Amino acid sequence: MPISSTPLLDRIRQLIAIPSVSSVSPQFDQSNRPVVDLLANWLEDAGFAVRIEPLPEQPDKANLIATLGAGPGGLVLAGHTDTVPFDAGRWRYDPFGGVVADGRIYGLGTADMKAFLALALEAAREFAAGSLRQPLVILATADEESSMHGARALAAAGRPLGRHALIGEPTGLKPVRMHKGILMEAIRLEGRSGHSSNPALGVSALEGMHRVIGELLRWRAELQASHRNPLFEGEVPTLNL
């Protein structure tokens, strides 16, 4: 189907046209509510029951949960509504223009991941609520690109949304079954000043950190010796310093 001839393209461009940058820097951070409200209107028109859930202490940010059908289980089509910040000077086209050129759509969040939300809605239009044995859920979260506040609020609410999930992050059109999680920690050592002629009077934070790094590298070796999954390009656990 030509990229220039479908209502789907119009929806993608409407989503791109709405700024929804999320950032830990307040000068760049924006609300995602206009994107959520637009999606809610489309999904309600398509027969979904729609819930908009503002984030605790952030009323200008919200998650959207839209359900077609009823009952336990089902499939979740999950995406996020926010984008990274941008430098307009590095763009050939208007970041919010949704320009179509050379068989591609150019705009902030096109691949990551506003187009997926429009595609999920387009796919859902093929179904009627009464024809589904289990529900179809479209989930759109806030702040994925910065703080993950949307996902955290969703997890804290503790409501099961489905048995299976398809997450529309860009993967070069290659199905990906899983990915590595991430945990970021910091270790800080505080030394004590002394005198170069008598190191025993002080404590070297640098030497202490050398020992810490050695222990971390030994732990990494243990993890990589005991855990391996050939589905990953890097088959062993990753521990970076």
C-alpha positions as CSV (number, residue, x, y, z in Angstrom):
1,M,0.0,0.0,0.0
2,P,1.6,3.3,-1.0
3,I,2.7,5.4,1.9
4,S,0.9,8.5,0.6
5,S,-2.5,7.0,0.2
6,T,-3.9,5.9,3.6
7,P,-5.7,7.4,6.6
8,L,-3.0,5.6,8.6
9,L,-0.4,8.2,7.3
10,D,-2.7,11.0,8.4
11,R,-2.9,9.6,11.9
12,I,0.9,9.2,12.1
13,R,1.4,12.7,11.0
14,Q,-1.1,14.1,13.5
15,L,0.7,12.3,16.3
16,I,4.1,13.6,15.1
17,A,2.7,17.1,15.0
18,I,2.1,17.2,18.7
19,P,5.3,17.9,20.8
20,S,5.6,15.4,23.7
21,V,9.3,15.5,24.7
22,S,10.1,14.0,28.0
23,S,13.4,14.9,29.8
24,V,14.9,15.0,33.2
25,S,15.7,18.6,32.4
26,P,12.6,20.8,33.2
27,Q,13.5,23.2,30.3
28,F,12.9,20.5,27.8
29,D,10.2,18.4,29.5
30,Q,6.6,18.6,28.0
31,S,3.2,17.2,28.7
32,N,2.0,14.1,26.8
33,R,-1.7,14.8,27.5
34,P,-2.4,16.2,24.0
35,V,-1.1,12.9,22.5
36,V,-3.1,10.8,25.0
37,D,-6.3,12.8,24.4
38,L,-6.0,12.4,20.6
39,L,-5.4,8.6,21.0
40,A,-8.3,8.4,23.4
41,N,-10.7,10.0,20.9
42,W,-9.6,7.6,18.1
43,L,-9.8,4.6,20.3
44,E,-13.3,5.4,21.7
45,D,-14.5,5.9,18.1
46,A,-13.1,2.4,17.4
47,G,-15.1,0.8,20.2
48,F,-12.5,0.7,22.9
49,A,-13.2,1.4,26.6
50,V,-10.6,4.0,27.4
51,R,-9.0,4.9,30.7
52,I,-6.7,7.9,31.1
53,E,-4.6,7.7,34.3
54,P,-2.7,10.8,35.3
55,L,0.6,10.1,37.0
56,P,0.9,10.7,40.7
57,E,2.1,14.2,41.4
58,Q,2.3,14.9,37.6
59,P,-1.2,15.7,36.3
60,D,0.2,16.9,33.0
61,K,1.5,13.4,32.3
62,A,-0.8,10.3,31.9
63,N,-0.9,6.7,30.8
64,L,-3.7,5.5,28.5
65,I,-5.2,2.0,28.7
66,A,-7.7,1.1,26.0
67,T,-9.5,-2.2,26.1
68,L,-11.6,-4.0,23.4
69,G,-13.5,-7.0,24.6
70,A,-13.6,-8.3,28.2
71,G,-12.3,-11.0,30.5
72,P,-8.9,-12.2,31.7
73,G,-5.8,-12.7,29.6
74,G,-5.6,-11.2,26.1
75,L,-3.0,-9.3,24.1
76,V,-1.4,-6.0,25.0
77,L,0.0,-3.7,22.2
78,A,2.3,-1.5,24.2
79,G,4.0,1.8,23.3
80,H,5.0,5.1,24.8
81,T,3.8,8.6,23.8
82,D,6.9,10.6,24.5
83,T,10.0,11.4,22.5
84,V,13.6,12.5,23.2
85,P,14.6,16.1,23.0
86,F,15.8,17.4,19.7
87,D,18.2,19.9,18.0
88,A,16.2,21.5,15.2
89,G,19.4,22.7,13.5
90,R,20.4,19.1,12.8
91,W,17.1,18.2,11.1
92,R,16.7,18.4,7.3
93,Y,12.9,18.5,7.7
94,D,10.6,20.0,10.3
95,P,10.7,17.6,13.3
96,F,6.9,18.0,13.7
97,G,6.1,18.1,10.0
98,G,5.7,14.4,9.2
99,V,7.2,15.0,5.8
100,V,7.0,12.1,3.4
101,A,10.1,11.8,1.2
102,D,11.9,8.9,-0.5
103,G,9.4,6.4,0.8
104,R,9.9,7.5,4.4
105,I,8.1,9.6,7.0
106,Y,10.4,12.1,8.7
107,G,9.5,13.4,12.1
108,L,10.3,13.3,15.8
109,G,9.1,10.0,17.2
110,T,8.2,8.4,13.9
111,A,9.9,5.1,14.5
112,D,10.3,5.5,18.3
113,M,7.4,5.2,18.6
114,K,4.3,7.2,17.6
115,A,3.8,5.3,14.3
116,F,3.3,2.1,16.2
117,L,0.4,3.6,18.2
118,A,-1.3,4.5,14.9
119,L,-0.5,1.1,13.5
120,A,-2.0,-0.7,16.6
121,L,-5.2,1.3,16.2
122,E,-5.3,0.4,12.5
123,A,-4.9,-3.3,13.2
124,A,-7.5,-3.2,15.9
125,R,-10.1,-1.8,13.5
126,E,-10.3,-5.3,12.0
127,F,-11.9,-6.6,15.1
128,A,-15.3,-6.2,16.8
129,A,-15.4,-6.5,20.6
130,G,-17.9,-9.3,20.4
131,S,-15.7,-11.4,18.2
132,L,-12.8,-11.6,20.6
133,R,-12.4,-14.5,23.0
134,Q,-10.0,-12.5,25.1
135,P,-9.4,-8.7,25.3
136,L,-7.2,-6.6,23.1
137,V,-5.5,-3.8,25.0
138,I,-3.6,-0.8,23.6
139,L,-1.3,0.7,26.2
140,A,0.4,4.1,25.8
141,T,2.7,5.2,28.6
142,A,4.4,8.4,29.6
143,D,8.1,9.3,30.2
144,E,9.7,6.2,28.7
145,E,12.5,8.2,27.3
146,S,13.5,9.8,30.6
147,S,12.3,8.6,34.0
148,M,10.0,5.7,33.2
149,H,7.4,7.4,35.5
150,G,4.6,6.0,33.4
151,A,5.7,2.4,33.6
152,R,6.5,2.8,37.3
153,A,3.0,4.1,37.9
154,L,1.5,1.3,35.9
155,A,3.4,-1.3,37.9
156,A,2.6,0.3,41.2
157,A,-1.1,0.1,40.4
158,G,-0.7,-3.7,40.2
159,R,-3.4,-4.4,37.6
160,P,-2.8,-7.3,35.2
161,L,-3.4,-6.1,31.6
162,G,-3.0,-9.3,29.5
163,R,-1.4,-12.7,29.1
164,H,0.9,-11.6,26.2
165,A,2.4,-8.3,25.1
166,L,3.8,-7.0,21.9
167,I,6.0,-3.9,22.4
168,G,6.3,-1.8,19.3
169,E,9.9,-0.5,19.8
170,P,11.9,-0.3,16.6
171,T,13.9,-3.4,15.9
172,G,14.5,-3.2,12.2
173,L,11.4,-5.3,11.6
174,K,13.0,-8.3,13.3
175,P,11.0,-10.0,16.0
176,V,12.8,-9.8,19.4
177,R,11.6,-12.2,22.1
178,M,13.5,-10.5,25.0
179,H,16.1,-8.0,26.0
180,K,18.4,-7.4,28.9
181,G,17.2,-5.4,31.8
182,I,19.2,-2.6,33.3
183,L,20.3,-1.7,36.8
184,M,22.4,1.4,37.5
185,E,24.3,1.8,40.8
186,A,27.0,4.1,42.2
187,I,29.8,3.3,44.6
188,R,31.4,6.3,46.4
189,L,34.4,6.1,48.6
190,E,35.6,8.9,50.9
191,G,39.2,9.0,51.8
192,R,41.1,10.8,54.6
193,S,43.9,13.2,54.0
194,G,47.3,12.4,55.5
195,H,50.9,13.2,54.6
196,S,52.9,11.7,51.8
197,S,55.8,10.8,54.1
198,N,53.4,8.7,56.2
199,P,50.5,7.2,54.3
200,A,49.3,5.4,57.4
201,L,47.9,8.8,58.6
202,G,45.4,8.9,55.8
203,V,43.1,6.6,53.7
204,S,43.5,6.6,49.9
205,A,40.1,6.6,48.2
206,L,41.8,5.8,44.9
207,E,43.4,2.6,46.3
208,G,40.1,1.6,47.9
209,M,38.3,2.0,44.6
210,H,41.0,-0.1,42.9
211,R,40.0,-2.9,45.3
212,V,36.3,-2.3,44.7
213,I,36.8,-2.5,40.9
214,G,38.8,-5.8,41.3
215,E,35.9,-7.3,43.2
216,L,33.4,-6.1,40.6
217,L,35.4,-7.7,37.8
218,R,35.6,-10.9,39.7
219,W,31.9,-10.9,40.2
220,R,31.4,-10.2,36.5
221,A,33.5,-13.3,35.7
222,E,31.3,-15.4,38.0
223,L,28.1,-14.1,36.4
224,Q,29.4,-14.8,32.9
225,A,30.5,-18.3,33.9
226,S,27.2,-19.2,35.3
227,H,24.7,-17.4,33.0
228,R,24.4,-17.6,29.2
229,N,21.6,-17.1,26.7
230,P,22.3,-17.7,23.0
231,L,19.4,-15.6,22.0
232,F,21.4,-12.5,22.8
233,E,24.2,-11.2,20.6
234,G,26.1,-10.7,23.8
235,E,25.2,-14.1,25.4
236,V,26.5,-13.4,28.9
237,P,25.4,-10.8,31.5
238,T,26.8,-7.3,30.9
239,L,28.5,-5.5,33.8
240,N,30.1,-2.2,32.8
241,L,32.1,0.2,34.9
